Amino acid sequence: MHTHESAENYLETILVLQNRLGCVRSVDIVNELDFTRPSVSVAMKKLRESGHVEVDGDGHITLTASGMATAKKMLERHTILSGFLVGLGVDNETASQDACRIEHVISQKSYEKILAFVSKTQGDI
C-alpha cells in the first residue's frame, strides 16, 4: 500500500512515540510535531481508513502491520541517512532535518548503496 510523505511522517512519529512512551494518543502527536489538534485528527482518520492505525475507545493509537512496516522503514531510513550526513560533517540538527526530507524521495537503489557504504565503513548498523 503506497503512502504519502505526510502519512509516512505520522507513522514514523507514532513509532518513535510508542518506543518512548509506551502508548500514543493524538495529543502526544500534537505535542511532538507541534501541529494543531484538528490537523492530527484528520490525519488519524485518514490513517485509520487506509488501515495503517487503529484507535481504541480510550484514544490509544496502535500501528497495524502495514503501518508498522512503513514506520519502521521510515525510521530506519531516517537513522541511516542522518548518521551518514553527520559522518560527512553535517551538524546533527541539519542532518536530521535533511534526512527527514530525503527519506521520502530517495530511490530504494540509492538508499541500498548508501546503506552498503555505511555498513562497510562503520560496521553493521
Phi and psi in degrees as a GROMACS rama.xvg file:
@    title "Ramachandran Plot"
@    xaxis  label "Phi"
@    yaxis  label "Psi"
@TYPE xy
-78.8004  137.713  HIS-2
-123.358  153.3  THR-3
-86.3143  163.818  HIS-4
-53.1486  -44.539  GLU-5
-64.351  -40.3357  SER-6
-64.089  -41.9458  ALA-7
-61.6438  -39.5018  GLU-8
-64.5076  -42.6746  ASN-9
-62.917  -45.7128  TYR-10
-63.0434  -42.5513  LEU-11
-61.996  -42.7862  GLU-12
-63.9628  -41.1941  THR-13
-60.3686  -43.1543  ILE-14
-63.8196  -44.6726  LEU-15
-60.8204  -45.1807  VAL-16
-66.5538  -38.5426  LEU-17
-60.9624  -42.8051  GLN-18
-65.6024  -35.4321  ASN-19
-82.4434  -41.9322  ARG-20
-106.592  -20.2288  LEU-21
95.5725  -54.2873  GLY-22
-130.391  152.14  CYS-23
-124.394  136.774  VAL-24
-124.56  164.855  ARG-25
-55.3919  -38.665  SER-26
-61.8591  -31.8296  VAL-27
-65.7195  -39.4808  ASP-28
-68.1831  -42.1705  ILE-29
-54.7144  -48.702  VAL-30
-68.4604  -38.8854  ASN-31
-68.7049  -44.276  GLU-32
-96.2602  -8.33881  LEU-33
57.9732  42.6917  ASP-34
-102.15  166.252  PHE-35
-79.1622  155.885  THR-36
-58.6003  -44.1798  ARG-37
-60.9762  -38.7621  PRO-38
-62.6462  -44.4459  SER-39
-66.9512  -38.443  VAL-40
-61.2087  -44.7439  SER-41
-63.2253  -43.1933  VAL-42
-63.7817  -41.6959  ALA-43
-65.1853  -36.8561  MET-44
-61.8654  -45.4826  LYS-45
-64.3567  -40.408  LYS-46
-68.9205  -33.6405  LEU-47
-65.6283  -48.3737  ARG-48
-63.0247  -30.8776  GLU-49
-86.8688  -2.73749  SER-50
82.0442  20.0377  GLY-51
-93.5594  -25.4484  HIS-52
-137.636  159.888  VAL-53
-126.008  145.591  GLU-54
-125.958  124.236  VAL-55
-85.9816  -179.824  ASP-56
-61.795  -23.0327  GLY-57
-91.9138  1.95667  ASP-58
85.7903  10.0302  GLY-59
-77.5836  130.141  HIS-60
-98.7034  129.85  ILE-61
-126.143  136.402  THR-62
-75.7466  135.531  LEU-63
-79.0708  178.303  THR-64
-58.2272  -44.0108  ALA-65
-69.3485  -37.7646  SER-66
-64.8881  -41.2726  GLY-67
-65.4214  -41.2562  MET-68
-60.8742  -45.8779  ALA-69
-66.201  -43.5983  THR-70
-61.2566  -44.5197  ALA-71
-64.1191  -40.8249  LYS-72
-61.0035  -46.5249  LYS-73
-67.4115  -41.1052  MET-74
-65.6175  -40.9591  LEU-75
-62.742  -47.2716  GLU-76
-59.3119  -44.9191  ARG-77
-60.0839  -46.6984  HIS-78
-62.9382  -47.4821  THR-79
-65.1304  -48.9846  ILE-80
-65.5359  -40.311  LEU-81
-63.1557  -46.1935  SER-82
-62.7501  -38.939  GLY-83
-60.8578  -46.4825  PHE-84
-65.9976  -39.7491  LEU-85
-62.1789  -41.01  VAL-86
-61.2468  -26.0453  GLY-87
-83.444  -6.1958  LEU-88
106.549  5.83762  GLY-89
-78.5082  139.293  VAL-90
-65.5299  156.104  ASP-91
-55.19  -45.828  ASN-92
-65.3439  -46.5423  GLU-93
-64.6783  -42.3639  THR-94
-60.0909  -42.3596  ALA-95
-66.5205  -43.2154  SER-96
-63.8174  -44.1906  GLN-97
-66.8516  -41.5683  ASP-98
-60.6121  -36.7989  ALA-99
-62.3684  -34.2185  CYS-100
-80.8183  -44.2922  ARG-101
-64.9106  -38.5781  ILE-102
-56.7275  -22.6627  GLU-103
-91.6802  -20.8768  HIS-104
-114.155  -15.583  VAL-105
-68.2513  140.025  ILE-106
-71.0914  156.061  SER-107
-60.6807  -38.3237  GLN-108
-61.4612  -48.8034  LYS-109
-66.0738  -41.1271  SER-110
-61.0355  -43.2885  TYR-111
-62.6037  -35.8511  GLU-112
-66.3081  -42.6078  LYS-113
-63.9621  -44.3369  ILE-114
-59.7403  -43.6637  LEU-115
-63.9926  -41.4337  ALA-116
-63.8463  -47.4435  PHE-117
-62.5063  -43.3633  VAL-118
-62.714  -38.5469  SER-119
-70.8158  -39.0225  LYS-120
-89.5466  -23.9881  THR-121
-122.96  5.08677  GLN-122
85.3585  171.098  GLY-123
-63.9421  140.14  ASP-124
